[in-house]
C-alpha cells in the first residue's frame, strides 16, 4: 500500500499601511494633493505688474500723427469668490511719450465690473478674467484725447512649474468723436485694439512672481503698432486660508 502525503500551505498576507505623510500620487507640478485640496471652496487673488513697452508704427491704412510710443505702465488686478467663477476687476495706468509731435502720452483704464474663471485645481493652472469699465487716453499735441468704454480679457496660464504664459487683450469704443473713431483695422466692431503676449519666469515659491518679456501690439487711428514689452509682476493667492507659498511648503513637506 502506498501512502500519499498531502501538504496544504496557508499563506496569510497582511495589508501594508501607507505612511499618512507619504505622497502616492502627484499632480503635474510635482505637488502632493491632500484632503484640503478636495475641500477647496474658493479664495482670492491679487496681481500687480510694472511694464516698459516701446511700439513703432508698422503699417497704416490711414494717416496717423503718432509714429512711435514708449510707455511705462502699472497693471493691477484682483479676484475673489468661488472655485471656478469669481468677481474680477483691474486697473491700468500708463504714461510715456508719443514721438512725432513730442507729445506726452497717457492711458488710464478703470475696470471694476468683471468675472473670472479658474480652469484648473488644485494646481490653479489657468485663469481668465473679463472686465469692463471706463477709461481715457491720449497724447496732447500728437493724439486727440478721448474717453472710452473698454473690455479687457486677461489670462494667466501656468505652463510648467517655472514658466507662465500671460496675455492681455483690450478692445475699446470711444465716447467722444475724434480722428481716432474706427481706428482698428482688425477689430472693425470697435475703435481701438491693444494686446500683449508674454512669457514669465515664475518664482520658486509663488508662481505669480517673476519677470517677463513679450510682444506688444496696438491699433489706433488706423495704424498698427508693434513692439516689445519688459515687465515684472508679483501677487498672491489665498485659497481656503492658504497662500501660494504655504501650499507649496505643505506639498514639499509631504514628498
C-alpha positions in Angstrom: 0.0 0.0 0.0 1.2 3.4 -0.9 0.7 6.4 1.4 0.1 9.8 0.0 1.1 12.8 1.9 -0.8 16.0 1.1 0.6 19.2 2.4 -1.5 22.3 2.4 0.1 25.6 2.8 -1.9 28.5 4.0 -0.4 31.9 3.2 -1.7 34.9 5.1 -0.8 38.4 3.9 -1.3 41.5 6.0 -2.0 44.8 4.4 0.8 47.3 4.3 -0.4 50.5 5.8 0.9 53.6 4.0 2.5 56.4 5.8 -0.1 59.1 6.1 2.6 61.7 5.2 3.7 59.7 2.2 2.6 61.1 -1.2 1.5 58.3 -3.5 0.3 60.5 -6.4 1.4 63.8 -7.6 0.0 66.4 -9.8 1.7 67.7 -13.0 3.9 70.1 -11.0 5.2 67.5 -8.5 2.8 68.6 -5.7 1.0 66.2 -3.4 -2.8 66.5 -3.4 -4.3 66.4 0.1 -7.7 66.3 1.7 -7.6 70.1 1.9 -7.5 70.4 -1.8 -10.5 68.2 -2.2 -12.4 70.5 0.2 -11.4 73.6 -1.8 -14.2 76.1 -1.6 -12.7 79.3 -3.1 -10.4 82.2 -2.3 -9.0 85.5 -3.5 -6.1 86.6 -5.7 -4.1 89.8 -6.3 -1.6 90.6 -9.1 0.4 93.7 -9.9 2.9 94.3 -12.6 5.1 97.2 -13.9 6.0 97.3 -17.6 8.1 99.2 -20.0 6.9 99.0 -23.6 8.1 100.5 -26.8 6.0 100.4 -30.0 6.7 101.6 -33.5 4.2 102.1 -36.3 4.4 99.1 -38.6 1.7 99.8 -41.2 -1.1 102.2 -41.7 -4.4 102.3 -43.5 -4.8 106.0 -42.9 -2.7 108.9 -41.7 -1.6 108.8 -38.1 0.0 111.6 -36.1 1.9 109.0 -34.0 5.0 107.2 -35.3 6.3 105.7 -32.0 5.1 105.2 -28.5 7.1 104.4 -25.3 5.2 103.8 -22.1 5.8 102.9 -18.5 2.7 101.3 -17.1 1.3 99.6 -14.0 -1.4 96.9 -14.1 -3.3 95.8 -11.1 -5.9 93.0 -10.9 -7.8 91.2 -8.2 -10.3 88.4 -7.9 -12.3 86.6 -5.2 -15.1 84.2 -5.0 -15.9 80.6 -5.6 -13.6 77.9 -7.1 -14.5 78.2 -10.7 -16.3 81.6 -11.0 -15.1 84.8 -9.3 -15.5 88.5 -9.2 -12.7 90.2 -11.2 -11.5 93.8 -11.5 -8.5 95.6 -13.0 -6.8 99.0 -13.1 -4.3 100.0 -15.8 -2.2 103.2 -15.5 0.3 104.2 -18.2 2.4 107.3 -19.0 5.0 107.9 -21.6 5.9 109.7 -24.9 4.3 109.6 -28.3 7.1 110.6 -30.6 6.4 112.6 -33.8 4.8 115.6 -32.2 6.7 115.3 -29.0 3.5 114.7 -27.1 3.2 113.2 -23.6 1.0 110.1 -23.8 -1.3 108.8 -21.0 -3.6 105.8 -20.7 -5.9 105.2 -17.7 -8.4 102.3 -17.5 -10.6 101.5 -14.6 -12.3 98.1 -15.0 -14.4 97.4 -11.9 -17.0 95.1 -13.4 -15.8 91.7 -14.4 -15.9 88.0 -13.9 -13.0 85.5 -13.6 -12.9 81.8 -14.4 -10.5 79.3 -12.7 -10.0 76.4 -15.1 -7.9 74.0 -13.1 -7.4 72.9 -9.5 -5.7 72.3 -7.1 -2.7 73.5 -9.2 -4.6 76.7 -10.3 -3.0 76.4 -13.7 -5.2 78.7 -15.8 -7.2 81.8 -15.1 -9.2 84.0 -17.4 -10.7 87.3 -16.4 -13.0 89.6 -18.4 -13.7 93.1 -17.2 -15.2 96.4 -18.4 -15.5 99.9 -17.1 -14.3 103.3 -18.3 -11.1 104.9 -19.5 -9.3 107.7 -21.1 -6.2 108.1 -23.2 -4.4 110.5 -25.5 -1.2 112.4 -26.2 -1.8 116.2 -26.3 -0.2 117.6 -29.4 0.1 114.1 -31.1 -3.1 112.1 -30.4 -6.5 113.5 -29.5 -7.7 112.8 -26.0 -10.7 110.5 -25.8 -12.9 108.8 -23.2 -13.7 105.2 -23.9 -15.6 102.1 -22.8 -13.0 99.2 -22.8 -13.5 95.4 -22.5 -10.3 93.6 -21.4 -9.5 89.9 -21.3 -6.6 88.9 -19.1 -5.2 85.4 -18.9 -2.6 83.6 -16.9 -1.6 80.0 -17.9 1.0 78.1 -15.9 2.9 76.1 -18.5 5.4 74.5 -16.1 6.4 75.0 -12.5 8.7 77.8 -13.5 7.1 79.3 -16.6 3.8 81.2 -17.2 2.1 82.4 -20.4 0.5 85.8 -19.9 -1.8 87.7 -22.3 -4.0 90.8 -22.1 -6.3 92.0 -24.9 -8.4 95.1 -24.8 -10.9 96.5 -27.3 -12.3 100.0 -26.8 -15.3 102.1 -28.0 -14.7 105.8 -27.9 -17.2 108.0 -26.2 -16.4 111.3 -27.9 -15.9 111.6 -31.6 -12.3 112.3 -32.7 -10.0 111.2 -35.6 -9.5 108.0 -33.6 -13.0 106.7 -34.5 -13.0 103.4 -36.3 -9.2 103.2 -35.8 -8.8 99.5 -35.6 -8.2 97.7 -38.9 -8.6 94.3 -37.3 -11.4 94.8 -34.7 -13.8 96.6 -37.1 -16.5 96.3 -34.5 -14.5 98.6 -32.1 -12.5 101.8 -32.3 -9.1 100.6 -30.9 -7.3 97.4 -30.0 -4.5 96.8 -27.5 -2.8 93.4 -26.9 0.1 91.8 -25.1 1.6 88.3 -25.1 4.5 87.4 -22.8 6.4 84.6 -21.1 7.0 85.0 -17.4 9.7 83.2 -15.4 7.9 82.5 -12.2 9.3 82.2 -8.7 10.1 79.0 -6.8 7.5 79.6 -4.0 5.0 81.8 -5.8 4.2 81.3 -9.5 2.7 84.8 -9.8 6.1 86.4 -9.1 8.7 86.9 -11.7 10.0 88.9 -14.7 8.5 88.6 -18.2 9.2 89.6 -21.8 6.8 89.7 -24.7 5.3 91.3 -27.7 3.0 94.4 -27.5 0.5 95.3 -30.2 -1.8 98.2 -30.7 -4.2 99.6 -33.3 -5.3 103.2 -33.2 -6.1 106.0 -35.8 -6.0 103.3 -38.5 -2.3 102.4 -37.8 -0.8 99.2 -36.5 2.0 99.4 -33.8 4.2 96.5 -32.9 6.9 96.5 -30.2 8.4 94.7 -27.2 7.5 94.8 -23.5 9.5 94.1 -20.4 7.9 93.7 -17.0 8.0 92.3 -13.5 4.9 91.0 -11.7 4.0 89.8 -8.3 1.0 88.8 -6.4 -0.6 86.3 -4.0 -3.5 83.9 -3.9 -5.3 82.7 -0.8 -7.3 79.5 -1.1 -9.2 78.2 1.9 -6.8 80.2 4.1 -3.6 79.1 2.4 -1.3 81.3 0.4 0.7 80.1 -2.6 3.9 79.8 -0.6 2.1 77.9 2.2 0.6 75.4 -0.3 4.0 74.9 -1.9 5.6 74.3 1.5 2.9 71.8 2.5 3.4 70.0 -0.8 7.1 69.8 -0.3 6.8 68.6 3.3 4.8 65.6 2.1 7.2 64.4 -0.6 
